[in-house]
Amino acid sequence: MPVPPVVSFQDPLPDAESYRPDAAKVLAGDPVQQVANVFSSADGRFNCGVWSGEPGKWRVSFSENEFCRLLEGVLIVTADDGPARTFRAGDAFVMPAGFEGTWEVVERATKLYAVYE
């Protein structure tokens, strides 16, 4: 199988898809989100791209491991069984598979993501 070309996040991004979390999971605001997936592995288990979201708070349950690098904005991630963590532009963090809690966008946020399922 041929090796795909190197992918640069400085190249024009693919068109972003807009979506909202399931209404039953939304706790506050209208968290409209956009995602532009830049790369997917041949087996579909690894994906990376750019995500952005408007202010709001919703319930999350991660089935995958996700590395995040926040480019702009402020997020508060709170585990059901742990403390709240605040992340700001420039911060990097990992959301582990099995995490359950809330994700809150305090100020419009944009992040780079790399997801492995």
N, C-alpha and C positions, 0 to 999 in steps of 0.2 A: 504494500500500500504506500503511495507517495506521501511524503511528509508535507503538511500544509505550510504555507508561508508564515513568516514571523508576523505577528499582529501588533500594531502600534496604536496606542490610545491617542496619539497625536493626529492620526489619520481621521478623515471625516467619519463620524459615527453613523451606524445604521439608524434608520428612523426609530424613534422611541415609541413604545406601546404604552398607552395610558390605561390605568385601571384603578379600582378602589378595593380595599379589603371587603370581605363579606360583611354586610351590614350588621349581622348579629355579633360580630367581633369588635365593631367600632364603639369605643367608650366616650370619645369626645372629638369634636371638629368634623371636618370633611377631608380626610387624608387622601386626596388624589395623588397617585403615584405614577411615575414614568420609568420605564426600563428600556435600555438599549443594550441587548446582549451582543457583545463584540466577538466572542469566541465560544464554541462548544466543541468538546472532544468528540471523536468518532463514535464512542460508546454512549455519549450523552450524559456521562456522570460528572463531568467537569465543565463549568460554565463561568464566564467572567464578562463584566461589562460595567455600565454606569447606571446608577439608580438615583432618582430624586423623588422627594416627597414634600407635600404641603403639610402645615401644622395639623396635628390630630394625634389621637392615642387609640391603640387597638391591641387586642390580644394576639399573641403569636405562639406558635408551636413549631420548632425547627426539627425537621427530619434529616437535615443536611448540616454539614459543617460549612461555615461561611466566614471568610476573612473580609474585613471591611476597612477601608481607608476613607475617612470623612474629609471631603474637599471643602465643604461649606456647611454652615448651619450648626444647630445644637440638637442632640438626641438624648433622651433618657431611656435606658433599658432597665427594667425591673424584673428580676426573677420572682416567681411565685414563692420561692423558699429562701430568698436572699435580699440583699440590699439593692437600692437603685444605683446605677452607674451613669454618670453624665459624660458625654463625648462631644468634643468641639472640633471645628475645622483643624486638620493636621493630625488628629488622633487616629490610631489604628487599633483594631480589636478583633477578636474571634467570637462568633456565635456558635457554640458547640451543638452538635446534633443532640436532641433530647431537651434542649432549653424550652421552658414554658414560662410565660409571663406577659409583660406588656412592652410595647415599643411606642415611644412618644416622640414626635417631631415637635420641638419647641419653636425653632426657627427653621424656615424652609431649608432642607438639607439635600446635599448631593454627595454620593459616595461611589468609590470604585469597589467592586465586589469580585470575589472569587469563591465559587461554591463547588463543593465536592459531595456527591451523594453516594 
